[in-house]
Amino acid sequence: MDHPTLLGLCAGSLTTLAFVPQVLKTWRSKSGNDISLGMFLLFSTGVLLWLIYGILIDALPVILANAITLLLSLTVLALKLRYRARET
């Protein structure tokens, strides 16, 4: 594996793992009140576009990082909407 790919995989891993604490906090607290719906919608859309871009240029680090980040981001969004529905 070449150095740029390895660097990309490390960078993608760190930025993707940064979402795990938010997912866990939202899930454990059963509340998404502190999460901006607009921000996560925009962010998830951007990550989806990065994923498509990664697929088009066949860049494994971009594909892996954004596929996992999209999954985590959509999880946070789903939890926010789920817990908001319970509160109303």
C-alpha positions in Angstrom: 0.0 0.0 0.0 1.4 3.4 -1.0 2.0 6.2 1.5 -0.8 8.6 0.2 -3.4 5.7 0.6 -2.2 4.9 4.0 -2.3 8.6 5.0 -5.8 8.8 3.6 -7.0 5.7 5.5 -5.5 7.1 8.8 -7.1 10.5 8.3 -10.4 9.0 7.3 -10.4 6.7 10.4 -9.8 9.5 12.8 -12.5 11.8 11.3 -14.9 9.0 11.2 -14.2 7.8 14.7 -14.9 11.3 15.9 -18.6 10.6 15.4 -18.8 7.5 17.6 -19.0 9.5 20.9 -21.9 11.5 19.5 -23.8 8.4 18.5 -23.2 6.8 21.9 -24.2 10.0 23.8 -27.4 10.4 21.8 -28.3 6.7 22.2 -27.5 6.6 25.9 -29.2 9.8 26.8 -32.2 9.0 24.6 -32.2 12.7 23.6 -31.2 14.6 20.5 -32.1 18.0 21.8 -28.5 19.3 21.6 -28.1 18.2 18.0 -28.9 20.6 15.1 -31.1 18.9 12.6 -30.2 21.3 9.9 -26.4 20.8 10.5 -26.7 17.1 10.4 -28.9 17.1 7.2 -26.4 19.4 5.4 -23.4 17.4 6.7 -25.0 14.0 5.7 -25.7 15.4 2.2 -22.1 16.6 1.9 -20.8 13.2 3.1 -23.0 11.4 0.5 -21.5 13.6 -2.2 -18.0 12.9 -1.0 -18.9 9.2 -1.1 -20.1 9.4 -4.7 -17.0 11.4 -5.6 -14.8 8.7 -4.0 -16.6 6.0 -6.0 -16.2 8.0 -9.2 -12.4 8.5 -8.7 -12.0 5.0 -7.2 -10.3 6.3 -4.0 -10.5 3.7 -1.3 -9.8 6.0 1.6 -12.5 8.5 0.5 -15.0 5.7 -0.1 -14.4 3.9 3.3 -14.3 7.0 5.4 -17.4 8.6 3.9 -19.4 5.4 3.8 -18.9 4.8 7.5 -19.3 8.5 8.4 -22.5 8.6 6.5 -23.8 5.6 8.4 -22.9 7.2 11.7 -24.3 10.6 10.7 -27.6 9.0 9.6 -27.7 7.1 12.9 -27.5 10.3 14.8 -30.2 11.8 12.6 -32.5 8.8 13.1 -32.0 8.8 16.9 -32.7 12.6 17.0 -36.0 12.1 15.1 -36.9 9.0 17.1 -36.4 10.7 20.4 -38.1 13.9 19.3 -41.2 11.9 18.3 -41.3 10.4 21.8 -41.1 13.8 23.5 -44.1 15.2 21.6 
